Amino acid sequence: MKILYINHTNTISGAGISLSTLLAGLPVEVEKYFCLHIKSKLADRFGATSHQTYRDPFLSLMHTTLYGCGMPPHLALFHYLKSPLALITLSLIKRFWKPDVVHLNETVLSSYAVAASFLRLPLVVHARTPVNRSAFGMRLLDHVAERGNCRFISIDGETHASLPLSCQRMGEIIYNPISLSTATTAEIKAKRRDWGLPDGAIAVGQLASLHKEKGIWRILQIAKTICPSNPLLHFVLAGDTDSNLGEGPAFARAVAEAGLTDRIHLVGYESNLAVAYGALDIVLCLFGEHLNAVGRTAYEAPLAGKPLIATLPHPDTSTSVLQGVTGLGFECLDFEGVTRAIVDLSQDPGKRHALGESARAAIAERHSLQRHARKVFNVYHRLLRNAGHDDDE
């Protein structure tokens, strides 16, 4: 079974982490091929050799998700103009590698979905971020779904519900695989020292890129509100501070202007998640205001045994964050509730421990690599059966 994976990011991201984890869990009968941007730095992480990788200098992206404020007009035009080249790219790949299935690692790769449909290549679209249904790229995916011979995989219920109905009918929810190592007490203490946390500090943190969509400015507002009366509370934001990868420099200036440089710690990207989560006392995932969903943090934190506070639509009925079991969920704009929860948990170590332990027990199997890989592998098989392929190919 030959699978062509097309990834849109050039540097590490949640989508890249999730795909690399999946690739490590697939059975040996899956032959993996890759289409990456010519400047992508992720080939080694994916285990993609030069013989398995096509470097696409014209990788076309269309804004489909709620992440970011969209492309500037000149960049959007550039991507639209080069989108027909996706058909040429896939035609060449089909001729030389003969893939059985094309797996797109995010909905922004809609040009390649159209090309795969035209070439009658079975298609998997991995929806990793809630989408804007009215976006041109999503209208293309809606058309592809109507033609059939494709499947949509959504990483959680909120992302699935955001898709057009035609895509929902052709889709299912398969939660991201998450595998965390074990952190030692010495490693955790060293990390807290590296972050500049004083002894006895209660660390409230979020591991995510420093973008507006990840709620960083709301975290600053919350810190301004509660830090003066809660001297032990410290906020940690772990995300790349490079200006090309987020709003780190502007955020750092705002923290300084607020006089909170000793209470809000911008620690940069953390690659060892087990140690980073171990060094936190309370974890935030405040994506709801702009993304109407949560991110990997909302699953990594519970699996690390840490209490989670998240914003998301319909928190009392969500299956992404199980209310009171895997975390405390609040409506997307209920930052007063979030603030009260932070203060409450900061003052009750027993409650923090109980919530973290119940969370880990509740969702460990749901996010296991073996379960995820098996479900995705079954999606490939069903597509091939529907396309009339022999399952043993």
N, C-alpha and C positions, 0 to 999 in steps of 0.2 A: 504494500500500500504506500504510494508516494504522495506526500502532502507538501504543498508549497505554502510556506508561511511568509506573509508580507507584513512588515512592521514599519510604522510611520515615524518613530522617534529616533533621534541620533544619539542621545545620551540616556542614562538610566532613568527610568520612570516606573510608576506603579504598573503600567501595562507591560513594560519590558521585564520587570521582576516576575510578574504573574506568568508571562509566556515562557520565560526561562525555566521556571519551576515546573510548568506543565511538560515541557520538552524532556526534562529529566525523568519524568514518571511514565512516559508512554512506552508501550511494549516494543521489543526490538524489531518487530515486523513493520513498524512505521519508518519509512525512509524519508528523511527530512531534507527539504530544500528551502532556500530563502531568497527573498527579494528585499533588499535593504537599500537605503539611500547611499549614494557613493561616499558620503562622509560619516556614515553610521559607525559608532564605536562599540556596537553591541554584538558583533559577530562572535567574539570569543565567549561572551556570556551565554550565547545561544548554542555554542558548540558547532558553529557553522564554519566549515573549511572553505577554502577558496573554490574548490571544485563543486561545492554545494550552494554557492552564493552568487546571485546576480546583483551587481551594484548598479542601481538605477539612478542615473544622473538627473532624470526628469520626474522623480516621484511626485505624483500629484495628490494634493490634499484638498478636501472641501470641508468647510466649516459645518459640522452637523451637531455638535454637542453644546451643552450649556456652559462648558468650561471656557473661560476667556470671553472677550467682548467681540469676537469675530476678527477676521483678517481686515487690514486696511484695504480700501478698494483696489489699489494698484496690485497688491499681492494676491487678492482674490482673483482678479483678472488674469494674472500670470498663471495661477494654478488652473483656472478654467481653460485657458488657451492651450495648455499642454496636456489637458486631461485625455484627449484622443490618443496620446502616445501610450497610455496604459494598454490599449488594445494591441499595439505593435509589440510592446514588452511581453504581454501574456501570450501572444501568438508565437513569438520566438521561444519562450520558455516551454510552451506546450509542444513545440516541434522537437526540441532537444531533450527535455527531461520527461515529457509525457506524464505530468502529475495527475493523480486521480482526483484530488480535492484541493481547492484553493482556500486557505484559512487567512482571513483578514483580521488583524489584531486590534482594530477599532473601526467605528463607523465612518471616520473621516476618509477612509480609503474607498469611498463609494465609486470613484472612477474605475477602480479595478473590479468592483462588483459588477458593474455594467459590462465590462470587457469579458469577465468570466461567463456571464449569462449569454453574451453574444457567441462565445466560443463553445457553449454547452459544457462548461466545466462545472462540476458540482462545487458548491460554495458554502463556506461557513463564515459568518460575520460575527465577531466577538464584540458585543456592545459593552463597553467598560465604563461609560459615562452617560448619564441621562442626556437625551437628545432634544433638539429644537425641531419639532415635527415640520415646521414650515420652511426650514432651511432647504435650499436647492439640493444639496447632497442627500438629505433624507427623502426628498421626493423621488430621487433616482433609486434609492434603496427600496422605497415603497413599490416602485415599478418592478424592480428585480424580484421582490417577494411575490408579487402577483404572477410572475412568470413561472415560479416554482423552481425546483432543483436547487434549493438553498435552505440553510438553517441559520437561525439567529440564536446565539448564546448570550444571555444576559447575566451579569455577575451578581445581581440582587434584584429584589422585587421592585424597587423604585426605578431602576434602569429599565427593567422589562416593561413596566407600566408606561414609561415615557415614549416607547416605540409606537409607530403607526400600527393600527389594528392588523394590517396584512402581515407585518413583521412579527407581531405578537403571536399570530396564528402559526407562524412557521418557526416559533422559538420556544425556548425553555430556560429556566434559571439553573445555572450551575455555579455555585459559589467558588470564589478564587481559592486555589490551594495556598496554604500558608504553613511554612515550616520554620519554626524558631529553634535555635540552639539553646543550650542551658548556660546561664550566666552565673558566675561564682560571686560570692559576697565581696571578695577582694576586688573583682572587676567592677562591680557596681559602686563600691566606695570610691574607687579611683576615678570612675566616670563623673561622679558627683563633684569630686574635687576639681577635675578638669573643667567642668562647667562653671566653677566658681560658687557653688552652693555652700553656705555655711552649715556647721553642725546644727542639727535640729530643724533644718528647713523642710517645709512641705512643698515638694516640687509638682507643679501643675503644668503639663506639657502637651504639645502636639507635634507629631512627626509628619510633616507634609511640606510641600513647596511653599515658598513665601509669596503667595498670590492672594489677591482680594477674595477670589472664589473660595479659598480655604479658610476664610473667616479671620485672618490675622488682625485686621483693624478692629474687629469686635473684641478680640482678645485684649488688645490694648485698652479699649474702653472699659472692659471688665477689670483689668488690672488697675486702672486709674481709680476705679470705684472702691475696690476692696483692699488694695495694698496698704493704704494709710492706717486702717483699723485692724489689719491682720499682719503683724510684723513677721510672722514665720512663713508667709506665703511667698513663693517665688515662681515665676512663669518661665518655661523653657520652650523655645521654638527651634526645632531641629529641621532645617531646610537650607538648601544652598543659598548663600548670600550674594552670589554673582548677579550683577544687574541684568545679564542676558537670560537669566533663568528665574526671574521673579522680581519682587519689589523690595528685596533685602535692604539696599542702601537707603531708600526713602523711609522704610519702616524703622531702621536704626536711627535715622535723624529724628523721627517722631518720638521714639522712645527717649532719646536724649533731651528733647525739648520738654517732655513730660517729667523729666527728672527721675526716670525709672531705670536707668542703666544698671543699677545694682540690684534690681528686682525682676527685670526681664532679660533673659539670657539668650542671645542669638548664637547658637553653638555650631551652625553649619550642618552639612549633610552627615548623617550617622549611618554607616554601613552595617554595623553590628547591632541589629534590631533588638536582640535579646538583652544585651547590656543596656541599651538606651531605654527600653521599656522598664527594665529592672531598676533603673536609676530614678524613675518617676514614681510619684505617689498617687497621682490622679491624671488620667489621660483625657484630653479633649478631642472632639472631632466636630468642628463647627462649620460644616460644609453646607448645611441645609439652606441658608439664606440665598445663596447664589446657584447651587447645583441641585437643590431639591433631593438630595441623597447624601449618603455617607461614603467614605472611602476605605481603603485598606486599613487605616488606623482603627476603624470601628470593629475590625475583626482581629487585628494583630494584638491590640491591647487586651481584650478578653482572653485570648489564647496565651498571653504572657501572665495571666492572673492579675491584671490590673483593673481597677474600677474605671469605667468609662462614662463620660458625659457627652451626649451627642445631640445635634439638632437635625431634624429630618421631618418630612411630611407624615402626618398620622402616626405619631410615635406609639400610641397605645395599641395599635393593630399591626404595626410593622413586623415583618419577619426578619428584617436585617438586624435590628437591635431589639432584642426581646426585653420588653419593659420590666425593669426591676430584677431581671435575671442575668442578662449579659451587659446591662448598662442602664443608665438613666437617660431616657429620651425626652426631648422637648420640641415643641413646635418650632418651625424654622426661625421665627423672630422673637421667641420667648427668652430673651437674654436676661431678664430679671430672674426667671426660673433657673437658668444656668448659673447665675451668680449665687443664688441661694444654695444650690446644690454643691458648688465648689466650697463655700464656707462650711456647710454642714459636714461634708465628707472630710474636710481638712481638720475638723475638730473631733472626729470619731474614727480612730484607727481600726476599731473592731468592725465597723460598717464597711470601711474600705476593703479590709481583708475578706469579709464574707461575700461582698459583691464580686470581687476578683475571682474568688474560688468558684462561685456558682457559675460565673461566666465561662470559665475554662472548661468546666464539666459539661456545660450545655451544648457547646458548639465544636468541640474538638474533632468529632468524627465528620461533621459537616464540611470542614475545611481541609480534610486530610488529602494529601497528594494522591494517594492510591484511588480514593473515591472520585476525585476530580478527573484524573487521567482516564479512569475507566469510563466515566460518563461521556467525556469528549470523544474517546475512541469509539464508543457506541454510536455517537452522532455520525462519525465518518462512515461507519458500516451501514447505517440506515440510508445515508445519502447514496452510497454506492449501490445498494440493493435497488433503490428507487430509480437509479440511472441505468440499471440493467447490467452492472458490472458483476463479475464473479468476486465473491467475498475473499477468495484466496489469492487474489492478485496482489 
